[in-house]
Amino acid sequence: MANIYLNTKKDLTAATATTLYTVPSNSRGILKSLLISSDSGSATTITVDLFDGDPASANKFTLFNVVDIAANASTQLLTEPLIMLENEVLQVTAADADRLFATASILEINREDR
């Protein structure tokens, strides 16, 4: 088994669902941190959803629904780690384009020997 420490970052340039992280089929993911940062002078909101597979056809579980993000501020959404299973997908949706950045810190545990 291999432990892979990574982060994934997205500039939310559109007010549409954006995939932040997908767990590989041979791994589990432990989401340690989900930081949302604003670089705008206007407040906005964000929604975070977890899908148990391909978002086009899988079950959706809303983790954070329309959370306020203050202007020019950062908000740490997670207070505890979130375990993600194989093929699960984490998506973020900004209410407004070009105001937010999303950064996730993840420990990915690969079950294959290297």
MOPAC internal coordinates of N, CA, C and O (Angstrom, degrees):
PM7 1SCF
backbone

  N    0.0000 0     0.00 0     0.00 0    0    0    0
  C    1.4561 1     0.00 0     0.00 0    1    0    0
  C    1.5224 1   109.25 1     0.00 0    2    1    0
  O    1.2310 1   121.69 1   -37.57 1    3    2    1
  N    1.3003 1   114.38 1   142.43 1    3    2    1
  C    1.4570 1   120.12 1   179.17 1    5    3    2
  C    1.5204 1   109.56 1  -121.05 1    6    5    3
  O    1.2310 1   121.20 1   -43.53 1    7    6    5
  N    1.3193 1   115.31 1   136.47 1    7    6    5
  C    1.4599 1   121.09 1   173.45 1    9    7    6
  C    1.5183 1   108.18 1   -99.05 1   10    9    7
  O    1.2310 1   120.87 1   -51.77 1   11   10    9
  N    1.3165 1   115.94 1   128.23 1   11   10    9
  C    1.4528 1   121.57 1  -178.86 1   13   11   10
  C    1.5224 1   107.88 1  -121.73 1   14   13   11
  O    1.2310 1   120.36 1   -62.32 1   15   14   13
  N    1.3188 1   116.92 1   117.68 1   15   14   13
  C    1.4572 1   122.20 1   177.59 1   17   15   14
  C    1.5220 1   108.17 1   -93.23 1   18   17   15
  O    1.2310 1   120.65 1   -53.87 1   19   18   17
  N    1.3157 1   116.37 1   126.13 1   19   18   17
  C    1.4525 1   118.64 1  -178.18 1   21   19   18
  C    1.5172 1   110.89 1  -148.14 1   22   21   19
  O    1.2310 1   121.70 1   -13.81 1   23   22   21
  N    1.3072 1   114.35 1   166.19 1   23   22   21
  C    1.4553 1   120.04 1   169.11 1   25   23   22
  C    1.5211 1   107.36 1  -132.43 1   26   25   23
  O    1.2310 1   122.06 1   -23.84 1   27   26   25
  N    1.2965 1   113.66 1   156.16 1   27   26   25
  C    1.4494 1   119.59 1   177.25 1   29   27   26
  C    1.5182 1   107.17 1  -131.94 1   30   29   27
  O    1.2310 1   121.12 1   -40.49 1   31   30   29
  N    1.3343 1   115.46 1   139.51 1   31   30   29
  C    1.4546 1   120.78 1  -172.93 1   33   31   30
  C    1.5219 1   110.10 1  -131.92 1   34   33   31
  O    1.2310 1   120.97 1   -38.62 1   35   34   33
  N    1.3271 1   115.76 1   141.38 1   35   34   33
  C    1.4666 1   120.15 1   175.77 1   37   35   34
  C    1.5237 1   109.26 1  -139.00 1   38   37   35
  O    1.2310 1   121.53 1   -43.94 1   39   38   37
  N    1.3212 1   114.67 1   136.06 1   39   38   37
  C    1.4524 1   122.74 1   168.61 1   41   39   38
  C    1.5245 1   104.88 1   -91.26 1   42   41   39
  O    1.2310 1   119.98 1   -64.69 1   43   42   41
  N    1.3107 1   117.64 1   115.31 1   43   42   41
  C    1.4643 1   121.52 1  -174.43 1   45   43   42
  C    1.5291 1   109.25 1   -82.77 1   46   45   43
  O    1.2310 1   121.52 1   -95.98 1   47   46   45
  N    1.3183 1   114.70 1    84.02 1   47   46   45
  C    1.4602 1   122.52 1  -174.16 1   49   47   46
  C    1.5232 1   113.21 1   -83.61 1   50   49   47
  O    1.2310 1   120.20 1   173.58 1   51   50   49
  N    1.3252 1   117.22 1    -6.42 1   51   50   49
  C    1.4692 1   121.32 1   179.22 1   53   51   50
  C    1.5259 1   109.14 1  -136.55 1   54   53   51
  O    1.2310 1   120.86 1   -24.14 1   55   54   53
  N    1.2948 1   115.96 1   155.86 1   55   54   53
  C    1.4775 1   121.48 1   178.37 1   57   55   54
  C    1.5279 1   109.23 1   -91.65 1   58   57   55
  O    1.2310 1   121.57 1  -126.24 1   59   58   57
  N    1.3413 1   114.60 1    53.76 1   59   58   57
  C    1.4616 1   121.70 1   178.62 1   61   59   58
  C    1.5209 1   108.87 1  -133.02 1   62   61   59
  O    1.2310 1   120.44 1   -14.77 1   63   62   61
  N    1.3167 1   116.77 1   165.23 1   63   62   61
  C    1.4608 1   121.30 1   178.23 1   65   63   62
  C    1.5279 1   109.64 1   -62.73 1   66   65   63
  O    1.2310 1   121.13 1   -47.96 1   67   66   65
  N    1.3387 1   115.45 1   132.04 1   67   66   65
  C    1.4541 1   122.78 1  -179.35 1   69   67   66
  C    1.5152 1   108.77 1  -126.69 1   70   69   67
  O    1.2310 1   120.27 1   -53.91 1   71   70   69
  N    1.3256 1   117.09 1   126.09 1   71   70   69
  C    1.4637 1   120.22 1   177.66 1   73   71   70
  C    1.5194 1   109.19 1   -73.45 1   74   73   71
  O    1.2310 1   121.33 1   -56.81 1   75   74   73
  N    1.3301 1   115.06 1   123.19 1   75   74   73
  C    1.4596 1   121.48 1   179.28 1   77   75   74
  C    1.5256 1   110.88 1   -94.39 1   78   77   75
  O    1.2310 1   120.20 1   143.29 1   79   78   77
  N    1.3469 1   117.23 1   -36.71 1   79   78   77
  C    1.4652 1   120.56 1  -177.32 1   81   79   78
  C    1.5199 1   109.90 1  -159.05 1   82   81   79
  O    1.2310 1   121.08 1   -40.38 1   83   82   81
  N    1.3209 1   115.55 1   139.62 1   83   82   81
  C    1.4593 1   123.10 1   172.94 1   85   83   82
  C    1.5202 1   107.82 1  -125.50 1   86   85   83
  O    1.2310 1   120.17 1   -51.95 1   87   86   85
  N    1.3235 1   117.29 1   128.05 1   87   86   85
  C    1.4574 1   121.26 1   179.70 1   89   87   86
  C    1.5334 1   108.57 1   -74.65 1   90   89   87
  O    1.2310 1   119.73 1   -51.12 1   91   90   89
  N    1.3372 1   118.11 1   128.88 1   91   90   89
  C    1.4557 1   119.75 1   176.72 1   93   91   90
  C    1.5329 1   111.33 1   -61.18 1   94   93   91
  O    1.2310 1   120.77 1   -23.24 1   95   94   93
  N    1.3199 1   116.13 1   156.76 1   95   94   93
  C    1.4661 1   121.00 1  -175.72 1   97   95   94
  C    1.5264 1   112.86 1   -67.52 1   98   97   95
  O    1.2310 1   119.59 1   163.63 1   99   98   97
  N    1.3235 1   118.38 1   -16.37 1   99   98   97
  C    1.4615 1   121.46 1  -179.18 1  101   99   98
  C    1.5321 1   112.21 1  -108.07 1  102  101   99
  O    1.2310 1   120.29 1  -159.50 1  103  102  101
  N    1.3232 1   117.04 1    20.50 1  103  102  101
  C    1.4733 1   120.25 1  -172.31 1  105  103  102
  C    1.5162 1   112.00 1  -141.37 1  106  105  103
  O    1.2310 1   121.87 1   -10.66 1  107  106  105
  N    1.3126 1   114.03 1   169.34 1  107  106  105
  C    1.4572 1   123.95 1   166.25 1  109  107  106
  C    1.5233 1   105.94 1  -121.61 1  110  109  107
  O    1.2310 1   120.44 1   -27.81 1  111  110  109
  N    1.3147 1   116.77 1   152.19 1  111  110  109
  C    1.4573 1   120.40 1   178.59 1  113  111  110
  C    1.5140 1   110.21 1  -122.44 1  114  113  111
  O    1.2310 1   120.74 1   -43.33 1  115  114  113
  N    1.3075 1   116.19 1   136.67 1  115  114  113
  C    1.4578 1   121.37 1   173.28 1  117  115  114
  C    1.5197 1   106.52 1  -112.42 1  118  117  115
  O    1.2310 1   121.40 1   -72.04 1  119  118  117
  N    1.3174 1   114.92 1   107.96 1  119  118  117
  C    1.4629 1   121.80 1   179.78 1  121  119  118
  C    1.5156 1   107.50 1   -82.49 1  122  121  119
  O    1.2310 1   120.69 1   -68.39 1  123  122  121
  N    1.3144 1   116.28 1   111.61 1  123  122  121
  C    1.4633 1   122.05 1  -175.29 1  125  123  122
  C    1.5221 1   112.49 1   -91.27 1  126  125  123
  O    1.2310 1   120.72 1   145.12 1  127  126  125
  N    1.3326 1   116.23 1   -34.88 1  127  126  125
  C    1.4509 1   120.42 1  -173.87 1  129  127  126
  C    1.5232 1   109.20 1  -145.28 1  130  129  127
  O    1.2310 1   120.99 1   -39.13 1  131  130  129
  N    1.3189 1   115.72 1   140.87 1  131  130  129
  C    1.4629 1   121.44 1   173.47 1  133  131  130
  C    1.5215 1   106.86 1  -134.99 1  134  133  131
  O    1.2310 1   121.12 1   -80.38 1  135  134  133
  N    1.3262 1   115.46 1    99.62 1  135  134  133
  C    1.4554 1   122.89 1  -174.61 1  137  135  134
  C    1.5249 1   108.91 1  -104.10 1  138  137  135
  O    1.2310 1   121.09 1   -53.14 1  139  138  137
  N    1.3290 1   115.52 1   126.86 1  139  138  137
  C    1.4567 1   121.94 1   176.61 1  141  139  138
  C    1.5230 1   107.36 1  -112.72 1  142  141  139
  O    1.2310 1   120.59 1   -53.28 1  143  142  141
  N    1.3209 1   116.47 1   126.72 1  143  142  141
  C    1.4637 1   121.61 1  -176.67 1  145  143  142
  C    1.5260 1   110.06 1  -124.16 1  146  145  143
  O    1.2310 1   121.36 1   -40.03 1  147  146  145
  N    1.3297 1   115.00 1   139.97 1  147  146  145
  C    1.4549 1   121.37 1   178.40 1  149  147  146
  C    1.5283 1   109.41 1  -106.48 1  150  149  147
  O    1.2310 1   121.01 1   -43.11 1  151  150  149
  N    1.3202 1   115.68 1   136.89 1  151  150  149
  C    1.4651 1   119.99 1   172.90 1  153  151  150
  C    1.5275 1   109.78 1  -118.91 1  154  153  151
  O    1.2310 1   121.39 1  -151.19 1  155  154  153
  N    1.3272 1   114.95 1    28.81 1  155  154  153
  C    1.4540 1   121.36 1  -176.84 1  157  155  154
  C    1.5235 1   110.53 1  -119.46 1  158  157  155
  O    1.2310 1   120.57 1   -26.57 1  159  158  157
  N    1.2904 1   116.52 1   153.43 1  159  158  157
  C    1.4605 1   121.90 1   175.55 1  161  159  158
  C    1.5181 1   112.64 1   -80.80 1  162  161  159
  O    1.2310 1   120.34 1  -176.82 1  163  162  161
  N    1.3326 1   116.96 1     3.18 1  163  162  161
  C    1.4651 1   121.30 1   179.99 1  165  163  162
  C    1.5194 1   110.25 1  -121.49 1  166  165  163
  O    1.2310 1   120.57 1   -39.67 1  167  166  165
  N    1.3122 1   116.52 1   140.33 1  167  166  165
  C    1.4603 1   121.69 1   176.32 1  169  167  166
  C    1.5257 1   109.59 1   -69.83 1  170  169  167
  O    1.2310 1   120.66 1   -21.64 1  171  170  169
  N    1.3191 1   116.34 1   158.36 1  171  170  169
  C    1.4637 1   121.96 1   178.44 1  173  171  170
  C    1.5186 1   108.31 1  -153.98 1  174  173  171
  O    1.2310 1   120.12 1     9.56 1  175  174  173
  N    1.3191 1   117.38 1  -170.44 1  175  174  173
  C    1.4638 1   121.59 1   178.19 1  177  175  174
  C    1.5208 1   109.80 1  -135.16 1  178  177  175
  O    1.2310 1   121.94 1   -16.28 1  179  178  177
  N    1.3374 1   113.89 1   163.72 1  179  178  177
  C    1.4617 1   120.89 1   176.45 1  181  179  178
  C    1.5143 1   109.49 1  -139.71 1  182  181  179
  O    1.2310 1   120.99 1   -30.83 1  183  182  181
  N    1.3276 1   115.72 1   149.17 1  183  182  181
  C    1.4612 1   122.60 1   174.13 1  185  183  182
  C    1.5214 1   107.35 1  -123.68 1  186  185  183
  O    1.2310 1   120.51 1   -40.74 1  187  186  185
  N    1.3437 1   116.63 1   139.26 1  187  186  185
  C    1.4625 1   122.09 1  -179.32 1  189  187  186
  C    1.5210 1   108.28 1  -123.13 1  190  189  187
  O    1.2310 1   121.07 1   -53.23 1  191  190  189
  N    1.3293 1   115.55 1   126.77 1  191  190  189
  C    1.4622 1   121.80 1  -178.79 1  193  191  190
  C    1.5222 1   110.68 1  -123.63 1  194  193  191
  O    1.2310 1   121.35 1   -33.76 1  195  194  193
  N    1.3420 1   115.03 1   146.24 1  195  194  193
  C    1.4614 1   122.97 1   175.34 1  197  195  194
  C    1.5192 1   107.53 1  -115.87 1  198  197  195
  O    1.2310 1   120.41 1   -50.85 1  199  198  197
  N    1.3284 1   116.82 1   129.15 1  199  198  197
  C    1.4614 1   122.56 1   178.82 1  201  199  198
  C    1.5226 1   108.75 1  -112.80 1  202  201  199
  O    1.2310 1   120.45 1   -38.24 1  203  202  201
  N    1.3383 1   116.74 1   141.76 1  203  202  201
  C    1.4593 1   119.36 1   179.79 1  205  203  202
  C    1.5326 1   112.22 1   -89.14 1  206  205  203
  O    1.2310 1   120.70 1  -148.44 1  207  206  205
  N    1.2978 1   116.27 1    31.56 1  207  206  205
  C    1.4585 1   124.29 1   178.14 1  209  207  206
  C    1.5098 1   109.11 1   161.05 1  210  209  207
  O    1.2310 1   120.54 1    26.31 1  211  210  209
  N    1.3131 1   116.57 1  -153.69 1  211  210  209
  C    1.4560 1   122.33 1  -179.63 1  213  211  210
  C    1.5293 1   109.97 1   -59.16 1  214  213  211
  O    1.2310 1   119.46 1   -58.70 1  215  214  213
  N    1.3310 1   118.64 1   121.30 1  215  214  213
  C    1.4746 1   120.66 1  -177.68 1  217  215  214
  C    1.5265 1   114.51 1   -56.19 1  218  217  215
  O    1.2310 1   119.81 1   157.36 1  219  218  217
  N    1.3179 1   117.97 1   -22.64 1  219  218  217
  C    1.4629 1   120.32 1  -179.94 1  221  219  218
  C    1.5233 1   112.15 1   -69.11 1  222  221  219
  O    1.2310 1   120.29 1   156.65 1  223  222  221
  N    1.3426 1   117.05 1   -23.35 1  223  222  221
  C    1.4593 1   119.25 1  -175.59 1  225  223  222
  C    1.5262 1   114.79 1  -137.98 1  226  225  223
  O    1.2310 1   119.32 1   174.53 1  227  226  225
  N    1.3149 1   118.90 1    -5.47 1  227  226  225
  C    1.4671 1   122.19 1  -174.25 1  229  227  226
  C    1.5213 1   111.90 1   -89.96 1  230  229  227
  O    1.2310 1   121.49 1   -11.59 1  231  230  229
  N    1.3273 1   114.75 1   168.41 1  231  230  229
  C    1.4630 1   121.46 1   174.68 1  233  231  230
  C    1.5233 1   109.68 1   -70.28 1  234  233  231
  O    1.2310 1   120.95 1   -40.20 1  235  234  233
  N    1.3254 1   115.79 1   139.80 1  235  234  233
  C    1.4715 1   121.99 1   179.27 1  237  235  234
  C    1.5232 1   109.34 1  -107.23 1  238  237  235
  O    1.2310 1   121.20 1   -44.59 1  239  238  237
  N    1.3324 1   115.32 1   135.41 1  239  238  237
  C    1.4554 1   122.66 1   176.23 1  241  239  238
  C    1.5300 1   107.34 1  -124.97 1  242  241  239
  O    1.2310 1   120.16 1   -66.18 1  243  242  241
  N    1.3100 1   117.30 1   113.82 1  243  242  241
  C    1.4555 1   120.76 1  -179.23 1  245  243  242
  C    1.5270 1   109.02 1   -79.28 1  246  245  243
  O    1.2310 1   120.91 1   -58.94 1  247  246  245
  N    1.3252 1   115.87 1   121.06 1  247  246  245
  C    1.4661 1   121.34 1   179.75 1  249  247  246
  C    1.5258 1   111.67 1   -89.59 1  250  249  247
  O    1.2310 1   120.89 1   138.44 1  251  250  249
  N    1.3236 1   115.91 1   -41.56 1  251  250  249
  C    1.4665 1   122.34 1   179.12 1  253  251  250
  C    1.5191 1   106.54 1  -137.51 1  254  253  251
  O    1.2310 1   120.45 1   -56.98 1  255  254  253
  N    1.3126 1   116.75 1   123.02 1  255  254  253
  C    1.4556 1   121.13 1  -174.57 1  257  255  254
  C    1.5198 1   110.83 1  -113.50 1  258  257  255
  O    1.2310 1   120.25 1   -67.51 1  259  258  257
  N    1.3198 1   117.12 1   112.49 1  259  258  257
  C    1.4606 1   124.61 1   176.05 1  261  259  258
  C    1.5375 1   110.84 1    52.19 1  262  261  259
  O    1.2310 1   121.32 1  -119.80 1  263  262  261
  N    1.3369 1   115.08 1    60.20 1  263  262  261
  C    1.4657 1   122.09 1   179.14 1  265  263  262
  C    1.5251 1   108.90 1   -83.92 1  266  265  263
  O    1.2310 1   120.61 1   -48.74 1  267  266  265
  N    1.3192 1   116.44 1   131.26 1  267  266  265
  C    1.4665 1   121.66 1   178.38 1  269  267  266
  C    1.5227 1   110.96 1   -70.46 1  270  269  267
  O    1.2310 1   121.14 1   -47.03 1  271  270  269
  N    1.3226 1   115.43 1   132.97 1  271  270  269
  C    1.4622 1   122.58 1   174.05 1  273  271  270
  C    1.5284 1   106.12 1  -121.63 1  274  273  271
  O    1.2310 1   120.77 1   -61.63 1  275  274  273
  N    1.3165 1   116.12 1   118.37 1  275  274  273
  C    1.4616 1   121.39 1  -177.14 1  277  275  274
  C    1.5301 1   110.62 1   -69.66 1  278  277  275
  O    1.2310 1   121.02 1   -23.12 1  279  278  277
  N    1.3087 1   115.66 1   156.88 1  279  278  277
  C    1.4562 1   122.00 1   177.54 1  281  279  278
  C    1.5274 1   110.22 1   -60.12 1  282  281  279
  O    1.2310 1   120.48 1   -43.54 1  283  282  281
  N    1.3222 1   116.69 1   136.46 1  283  282  281
  C    1.4676 1   123.20 1   176.29 1  285  283  282
  C    1.5200 1   113.06 1    50.44 1  286  285  283
  O    1.2310 1   120.30 1  -138.75 1  287  286  285
  N    1.3274 1   117.03 1    41.25 1  287  286  285
  C    1.4657 1   121.77 1  -178.10 1  289  287  286
  C    1.5174 1   109.85 1  -134.57 1  290  289  287
  O    1.2310 1   121.16 1   -13.24 1  291  290  289
  N    1.3313 1   115.39 1   166.76 1  291  290  289
  C    1.4630 1   122.31 1   175.16 1  293  291  290
  C    1.5141 1   109.19 1  -120.69 1  294  293  291
  O    1.2310 1   121.02 1   -35.80 1  295  294  293
  N    1.3255 1   115.65 1   144.20 1  295  294  293
  C    1.4639 1   121.38 1  -179.90 1  297  295  294
  C    1.5217 1   108.76 1  -132.04 1  298  297  295
  O    1.2310 1   120.60 1   -53.82 1  299  298  297
  N    1.3247 1   116.46 1   126.18 1  299  298  297
  C    1.4625 1   122.60 1   174.55 1  301  299  298
  C    1.5262 1   107.07 1   -88.66 1  302  301  299
  O    1.2310 1   119.85 1   -67.39 1  303  302  301
  N    1.3220 1   117.88 1   112.61 1  303  302  301
  C    1.4549 1   120.25 1  -175.35 1  305  303  302
  C    1.5285 1   113.23 1   -80.00 1  306  305  303
  O    1.2310 1   119.94 1   143.99 1  307  306  305
  N    1.3215 1   117.73 1   -36.01 1  307  306  305
  C    1.4681 1   119.60 1  -177.24 1  309  307  306
  C    1.5202 1   111.77 1   -87.10 1  310  309  307
  O    1.2310 1   120.84 1   -42.38 1  311  310  309
  N    1.3203 1   116.01 1   137.62 1  311  310  309
  C    1.4640 1   120.69 1   172.01 1  313  311  310
  C    1.5242 1   111.11 1  -108.93 1  314  313  311
  O    1.2310 1   120.21 1   164.67 1  315  314  313
  N    1.3301 1   117.20 1   -15.33 1  315  314  313
  C    1.4609 1   124.13 1   176.66 1  317  315  314
  C    1.5258 1   107.78 1  -139.27 1  318  317  315
  O    1.2310 1   119.82 1   -23.76 1  319  318  317
  N    1.3281 1   117.96 1   156.24 1  319  318  317
  C    1.4648 1   119.84 1   177.82 1  321  319  318
  C    1.5303 1   111.37 1   -63.88 1  322  321  319
  O    1.2310 1   121.01 1   -28.01 1  323  322  321
  N    1.3188 1   115.67 1   151.99 1  323  322  321
  C    1.4546 1   123.01 1   177.52 1  325  323  322
  C    1.5245 1   107.96 1  -118.02 1  326  325  323
  O    1.2310 1   120.65 1   -56.98 1  327  326  325
  N    1.3341 1   116.35 1   123.02 1  327  326  325
  C    1.4529 1   121.56 1   178.13 1  329  327  326
  C    1.5261 1   108.51 1   -84.45 1  330  329  327
  O    1.2310 1   120.69 1   -50.12 1  331  330  329
  N    1.3193 1   116.28 1   129.88 1  331  330  329
  C    1.4598 1   121.75 1   177.53 1  333  331  330
  C    1.5241 1   108.73 1  -118.44 1  334  333  331
  O    1.2310 1   120.81 1   -44.41 1  335  334  333
  N    1.3325 1   116.06 1   135.59 1  335  334  333
  C    1.4557 1   122.45 1  -178.03 1  337  335  334
  C    1.5190 1   111.56 1   -92.49 1  338  337  335
  O    1.2310 1   120.90 1    -6.99 1  339  338  337
  N    1.3244 1   115.87 1   173.01 1  339  338  337
  C    1.4533 1   122.63 1  -179.70 1  341  339  338
  C    1.5267 1   111.11 1   -49.81 1  342  341  339
  O    1.2310 1   121.00 1   -45.48 1  343  342  341
  N    1.3195 1   115.69 1   134.52 1  343  342  341
  C    1.4711 1   124.22 1   174.65 1  345  343  342
  C    1.5178 1   115.42 1    67.94 1  346  345  343
  O    1.2310 1   119.25 1  -175.87 1  347  346  345
  N    1.3183 1   119.04 1     4.13 1  347  346  345
  C    1.4642 1   119.44 1   176.45 1  349  347  346
  C    1.5281 1   109.50 1   -72.35 1  350  349  347
  O    1.2310 1   121.23 1   -29.01 1  351  350  349
  N    1.3367 1   115.25 1   150.99 1  351  350  349
  C    1.4585 1   122.01 1  -174.01 1  353  351  350
  C    1.5264 1   109.53 1  -126.08 1  354  353  351
  O    1.2310 1   120.66 1   -48.67 1  355  354  353
  N    1.3230 1   116.34 1   131.33 1  355  354  353
  C    1.4602 1   122.78 1   176.30 1  357  355  354
  C    1.5228 1   108.12 1  -104.95 1  358  357  355
  O    1.2310 1   120.87 1   -58.36 1  359  358  357
  N    1.3344 1   115.93 1   121.64 1  359  358  357
  C    1.4624 1   120.78 1   178.61 1  361  359  358
  C    1.5158 1   110.49 1  -120.74 1  362  361  359
  O    1.2310 1   121.38 1   -33.67 1  363  362  361
  N    1.3327 1   114.97 1   146.33 1  363  362  361
  C    1.4559 1   122.12 1   175.45 1  365  363  362
  C    1.5198 1   108.40 1  -121.42 1  366  365  363
  O    1.2310 1   121.14 1   -36.79 1  367  366  365
  N    1.3358 1   115.43 1   143.21 1  367  366  365
  C    1.4655 1   120.34 1   178.62 1  369  367  366
  C    1.5172 1   108.74 1  -130.84 1  370  369  367
  O    1.2310 1   120.71 1   -64.87 1  371  370  369
  N    1.3207 1   116.26 1   115.13 1  371  370  369
  C    1.4639 1   121.81 1   177.01 1  373  371  370
  C    1.5282 1   108.55 1   -83.88 1  374  373  371
  O    1.2310 1   120.74 1   -36.59 1  375  374  373
  N    1.3258 1   116.19 1   143.41 1  375  374  373
  C    1.4687 1   120.10 1   176.91 1  377  375  374
  C    1.5231 1   111.51 1   -71.94 1  378  377  375
  O    1.2310 1   120.87 1   152.44 1  379  378  377
  N    1.3349 1   115.94 1   -27.56 1  379  378  377
  C    1.4657 1   121.21 1  -177.63 1  381  379  378
  C    1.5229 1   109.43 1  -132.75 1  382  381  379
  O    1.2310 1   120.48 1   -37.67 1  383  382  381
  N    1.3102 1   116.69 1   142.33 1  383  382  381
  C    1.4622 1   122.09 1   179.10 1  385  383  382
  C    1.5232 1   111.21 1   -73.94 1  386  385  383
  O    1.2310 1   120.99 1   -30.25 1  387  386  385
  N    1.3207 1   115.71 1   149.75 1  387  386  385
  C    1.4647 1   124.00 1   171.52 1  389  387  386
  C    1.5240 1   114.78 1    61.00 1  390  389  387
  O    1.2310 1   120.23 1  -145.47 1  391  390  389
  N    1.3262 1   117.16 1    34.53 1  391  390  389
  C    1.4651 1   119.67 1   176.94 1  393  391  390
  C    1.5232 1   112.95 1  -123.83 1  394  393  391
  O    1.2310 1   120.04 1   158.10 1  395  394  393
  N    1.3388 1   117.53 1   -21.90 1  395  394  393
  C    1.4622 1   120.04 1  -170.84 1  397  395  394
  C    1.5223 1   112.87 1  -127.23 1  398  397  395
  O    1.2310 1   122.06 1   -27.03 1  399  398  397
  N    1.3391 1   113.66 1   152.97 1  399  398  397
  C    1.4592 1   123.73 1   169.64 1  401  399  398
  C    1.5250 1   107.00 1  -122.68 1  402  401  399
  O    1.2310 1   120.46 1   -36.59 1  403  402  401
  N    1.3344 1   116.72 1   143.41 1  403  402  401
  C    1.4638 1   121.80 1   175.88 1  405  403  402
  C    1.5230 1   108.34 1  -121.00 1  406  405  403
  O    1.2310 1   120.67 1   -47.89 1  407  406  405
  N    1.3320 1   116.32 1   132.11 1  407  406  405
  C    1.4585 1   122.36 1   178.05 1  409  407  406
  C    1.5190 1   108.91 1  -131.51 1  410  409  407
  O    1.2310 1   120.65 1   -53.90 1  411  410  409
  N    1.3263 1   116.37 1   126.10 1  411  410  409
  C    1.4593 1   121.93 1   178.50 1  413  411  410
  C    1.5202 1   109.36 1  -116.66 1  414  413  411
  O    1.2310 1   120.73 1   -44.25 1  415  414  413
  N    1.3384 1   116.21 1   135.75 1  415  414  413
  C    1.4644 1   122.21 1   173.82 1  417  415  414
  C    1.5192 1   107.22 1  -105.35 1  418  417  415
  O    1.2310 1   120.85 1   -52.11 1  419  418  417
  N    1.3271 1   115.98 1   127.89 1  419  418  417
  C    1.4589 1   121.15 1  -169.40 1  421  419  418
  C    1.5265 1   110.66 1  -135.33 1  422  421  419
  O    1.2310 1   121.19 1   -39.17 1  423  422  421
  N    1.3358 1   115.33 1   140.83 1  423  422  421
  C    1.4582 1   122.29 1   166.48 1  425  423  422
  C    1.5157 1   105.85 1  -105.54 1  426  425  423
  O    1.2310 1   120.65 1   -64.01 1  427  426  425
  N    1.3126 1   116.36 1   115.99 1  427  426  425
  C    1.4606 1   121.52 1   179.69 1  429  427  426
  C    1.5235 1   107.49 1  -101.85 1  430  429  427
  O    1.2310 1   120.52 1   -53.79 1  431  430  429
  N    1.3185 1   116.62 1   126.21 1  431  430  429
  C    1.4582 1   121.81 1  -179.40 1  433  431  430
  C    1.5231 1   107.50 1  -108.49 1  434  433  431
  O    1.2310 1   121.34 1   -70.26 1  435  434  433
  N    1.3031 1   115.04 1   109.74 1  435  434  433
  C    1.4620 1   122.76 1  -178.68 1  437  435  434
  C    1.5220 1   108.01 1   -90.22 1  438  437  435
  O    1.2310 1   119.97 1   -49.74 1  439  438  437
  N    1.3332 1   117.66 1   130.26 1  439  438  437
  C    1.4520 1   121.37 1  -176.13 1  441  439  438
  C    1.5210 1   114.24 1   -88.09 1  442  441  439
  O    1.2310 1   120.18 1   178.53 1  443  442  441
  N    1.3090 1   117.26 1    -1.47 1  443  442  441
  C    1.4702 1   120.17 1  -179.89 1  445  443  442
  C    1.5148 1   110.15 1   -93.04 1  446  445  443
  O    1.2310 1   121.10 1   -39.91 1  447  446  445
  N    1.3114 1   115.50 1   140.09 1  447  446  445
  C    1.4668 1   120.24 1   175.14 1  449  447  446
  C    1.5240 1   109.52 1   -72.01 1  450  449  447
  O    1.2310 1   120.92 1   -38.10 1  451  450  449
  N    1.3033 1   115.84 1   141.90 1  451  450  449
  C    1.4650 1   120.40 1  -179.72 1  453  451  450
  C    1.5032 1   109.48 1  -114.39 1  454  453  451
  O    1.2310 1   120.10 1   180.00 1  455  454  453

